[in-house]
């Protein structure tokens, strides 16, 4: 960590505590540390948004990104408290959105993306029994439709699910690829099953996740200009319109993300409003609410939200974190909501003059026995070096 970075980080913490006079979600038994993986272990420089995930069976944490110089897919991994290492998982991967997740059935990791030339849905995977990274063209192998740029993968009911928009029909069709052990991959038209279609340029405003026993959820922008939450349980779907009218400009619809609170039954769908502010539609047992996060945090005109790899729930203290880039300096900012509902707007880095959207965050169990968890955020500095910042803290009851 550079001396200037350490000073900036210390100042950010001091300002958050002194000026806001409230417990910060980053507070815990320690402070963020930062490691330049490019300088320290020779990891290749990066391009476009990285993505991070953990494998709960061995508590490993992983980061995937595309090499700026060679279009290789790079995976960096580390055990809790251990050193980082990296490998090339695939080549000729287009720079763009990566979806990553772990799969408990065979203790495997999966990286999903869309081939930028043929619009084929691609999967790169490895497992404990097959530790070498392997690439499979799901569209060609299993006869699926052409996919848009932003597929979203996750585990649900012991199966793999990948949600995406079909790109060749230009009809806003939602599709899902599902892997069942003993059966393999099958494709299903979710729009046909549910009766819904996405609005124009919807591929930039799409997200999906597992809700555990409650099923799965897809966040999308409808033809009515509103964000929608489509929830499904074993093929039965329910659609709900939420929030306020959303931004409908091409490529600005890059901010939709789903979160599920680990402490309470609370689902969060973030989106960009027509006022160009960051909004959060949240569901609890009391129903839906909408918060203009930009207005609440006083950050209007400062931050542009990222793609959907940039947000996570930190179960250690029940806080949620959503990243953004400074509109002028490209510094990394965070929107943080504490467990009790207070909002903060933090500056995590100084100016970073590379590009918008190149930051990611995730949380991983650190010590299941003693109940600790580590949160990470990843970005590229001015020289495209891969920077990992992390903080470990104990769970709070």
N, C-alpha and C positions, 0 to 999 in steps of 0.2 A: 504494500500500500504506500503511495507517495505521501510525502509530508503535507503537501497542499491538500490532497484528498482527505487525509486524516483530520486536518484543521477544519475543512469544510464540513466533514461529517460530524465532528464534535460541535461545531457551531449550530448545525441543524438540530442536533439533539438538545442543545442548550436553549435554543429559541423555542422549540416545541414545548419544553417543560416550563420555561420561565414565562413566556408570553401567553400560552394557552392555559397554564395553571391547572392542568388536568393530567391524569395518568395516560401516557402514550401507549399505543398498541405495540410499538417497537420496544417498549421498556421490558426488562427481564433480567436474568442473571447474565449480563454481558452486553456487548454492543456488536454492531455489524463489523465483520472483517471482510476484506476484499482481496481477491487473488486474480492476477492476470494470467490466465491459462496459456495464452500465446507465448508470453515471456518466460513463464516458470516451467512449463512442461513441453513447449514447442507445439502446442495445438495450432492448427491452421487459423488464419484470420477468417472472419465470418461475414456473411451477407444476408440481409433480410432477417425476419423475425426468428429467433431461436424458440425452442420449446423444452420444458423440463417435466420430469415425472419421477416417481419412485417405485421400487419393487418391494412390496411389504414383506415378502417371505425372507428376504436377506437384508432389508433396510438399506439397500443401495439407492443412490440418487443418480440421475442421468440427465444429460443435456444433449439435444440434437440441434444441429444447424447446418447450413450449406456453406462450403468453403468458397470464399470470395474469389480465389485465384483459379480454382479448378472444377467447380460445380460438383464436388464430391459431398456426400452426406457424412458429416462427422458426428460421432457420438463420444462424449466425455462422461466418465463414470467415477464414482467415489463411494467408499463405505463411510459410515459415520466416523468422523475423526480421522479418516484416512486420506492418503494422497490421491489426487486426480490422475487419471490416465485417459488416453483417447485412442480411437480407431476409426478407420474409414469403413462405413457400413454399406455404402453403395456409391456408384458414380453416375454421371450425367443426370443429376437431379436438378430440376429448375428451382431457382431461388423464389421463394414464396411461402405460402402457409403450410406448416407442418402440424399434424395432429398426432399426439403421442398418448399411449396408455399401456398399462400392464394388464395381464390376463392370468387369473389365478388357476384356471383349469390345468394348464401345462407349465405354469411359472414362466411365462413368456413376456417379452416386450414388443410393442408394435409401433411403427411410424408410418403414417398414412399421408399421402399427398396425391396431387393430380399431375399427370404428365402434361406439361404445357404445350406440347406439339400435337399429340393425338387425343388429349383429354381423356385418357384412360385412368382409372382408379388404381393406384399403385400401393403395395404394402411391402415394407421392409421389416423383417422380424427375426428374433432369436429367442432361444429358450435354454433352460438348464440342460436338457438332453441334446439340444442342437445349438451350441453357443455361437456358431458362426452366423453372421448376419446374412440373410437370404432375401432376395427380391422376387415378388410375384406380381404379374399384371392381372389384377382381379377381373378387369373388364374383358380381356381376351380369354382368360382361362375359364371363366364362369358365365360368359355371355351377358354381361351387364351393360347398361346404357352409358353413354358418354357423360362424364362428371364435370361439374364446375370446379373452380379453383379452391374451394374451401370445404373439404370433407371434414367430418368430426367423428372420431372413433372413441368407444368406451366399452366397458364390460357391463352387461345387464343380464341377470338371471342365469349366470354361468355361460353366457354366450357373448360373442363379439358383435358389436353393432357399429356400422359406419353410415352416417346420414349425410346426404349431399343433394344438390340440385342437378337435375338432368339438364345438360346444356344445349343439346342439339334441337330440342323441340321448341325452345324459347317460350315455354308456356308456364314457367314457374312451378314445374313438377318437383315435388319432394320424393326422393327415393331413399331406400335403406338396404344396405348389404348386411346380412346376418350370417354368422358362422355358428353352427351347432355341432358339438362333438359327435362324431360318428356319421354326420350328414354332409358337412362341408359348407361352403358359401352358397347362399341363395339371395336373389335380389327381389325386392318388393316395392311396388309403387304406393307410397304413403298417401299421395294426393288422391289416388283412386279409393284407397281404404277410408280416408278421413273426409274427403270432399272438399279439401282446401287447396289453394294454390298461393305461391309466393307472388309478391309484387315485382315490378321492374327492378333490375339490378339486384335482385334478392340474394345472390350468392355472396355479396359483401356484407349482408346482414343476416347471417345464419349461424346458429350455434345449437349444440345438443349435448345432453349429459344424462347420466343415470340418476334416478331418484331413489335408488335402493328398492325397498319393498313396495314403494308407491309407483314403480314403473319407470318410464323414461320420459324425457321432456325435450321438445324442440322449440327454440326461440326463433322467430322469423318475422319479417316485415310483410304484412298483408297488402293486397291490392287496394285496401281502404286507407293506406298510409299510416296505419297504427302497428305497433309491435303486437305480436300474438304469442301465446304460449300453447303449444299443442302437446298434450300429455297422452301417453299410451301405456297400456298394460296388456301384453300378449296379443297385440294386434287390434285392440279396441281403443279408439282415439277420441279425445275430447278437446275442442278448441275454445280458447278464451282470448278476447281482445283485452289488452292491458295498457296502462299508461296513457300518454298523450301523443298527438301526432309526431311522427318521427321524421328525421331528415331524409330527403329522397334524392339527394344529389349523388351521382355515380362516384364511387370510391370513398365518399365520405361516410358511407354506410359500413364502416369497418369496425364498429365499436360494440357490437352486440355480444354479450357474454352471459353465461349462466353460472350461478353459484348456489350451493346448497349448504346451509349452516349445519355444522356438526354438533352444536350445542342444543339448538331448538329446531322445531320444524318450520323452517323459513327458506323460501326459494326466492332468488334474486335474478332479475333480468335487466341488464344494463343496455342502454341504447342512446343514440344521439338524437336530441329533439330538433324540431324545426327552428328553435331559437339558437341552435348550434351549441347548446349546453348539454352536459352529460346528465342523463336522467337514470333513476333506478326505480323500476317497478318491483315491489316486494310482496310476497304472499305469506301470510301467517294464518293461524286458525281464525283470526278476526277478519280476514279478507284481504283485498288488494289495497296497497297504498302506492303513491308515486312521489318521489323526492327529486327535486332539481338539485343535484349534487354540486353543480357549478355555483349556483346561487348561494347555497348553504355554506360552502367553503370559501366564498369570496374570490373565486379563481377565474372569473369571466375574462376572456380575452387572452388567457395565459396558456392553457393546455389543450392539446388535441389527443383524444383517446386512441389507443392502439387497436390492433387486431385481438382475437379472442384467446391468445395464449398468455395474456398479461394479467390475469386476475386469479385470486385464490382465496379460500377461507383458511385462516391460520387457527387451527383448533386449539393451539396452546393457550390462547386467551380469547377465542371466539371472535376475533376481529376479521374484517374482510379488507382486501387490498386490491386496488385497480390502478393500473399504471397509465401514464399519459406523457406526451412529449411537449416541451415548451414550444410554442408556436414560433418564437423568434430565435432562441439559442439552442433548441433541441436538447436541453437538459432533461433528465428523467425526473418526473414527478409521480407522486402517489396520491390517490384519493383513499383515505382510510376511515372505516367505520368501526368504532369500538363495539364490544358486545352489548353495551347498554345504549347504543344508538347515537353516540356523538360522532360528528364528522370532522376530519382534519385534512389539510392539503399540505403535503410535505415535498420538499425538494431533496432528491436523493443524490444527484450528481451536479457537477458544474456543466457548462456548455459542452455538448458533444456534436461536432459538426459532421455527421455522416448522413443520416436520412431519418425520416419519420418511421415509426412503427417497429424499431429494432430493439425491443425490450421484452422480457418475459419474466414471469414469476410463478413459483409453486412452493408447496410446503411438503415436508416428508417426515415421517416418524424417525426419531433419532435413537431412542432407547425405550423399547416397549416395556421393559421391566420397571424402569424408574419414571416412566411417563414424561419424556421430553420430546420436543419436536423442533425441527429446523426449518426456517423459511429462507428462500433464495430469491434473488432477482439477478437477471443476466442481461448484459447489454454490451455493445461494442464501443470502444473509445475512438478518438479521432483517427487512429491508425488501423481501425478494424480489429483490434485485439479483443479477444473474448474475456470479459470481466465477470467473475462470479462473486457476489456479495451474499453473506449468510449470517444468520443469528439463531442461536439455539436457546430455548427457554422451556421451563417446566409447564405441564398442563395445569390449568386452573379449574377447580371444581365449579 
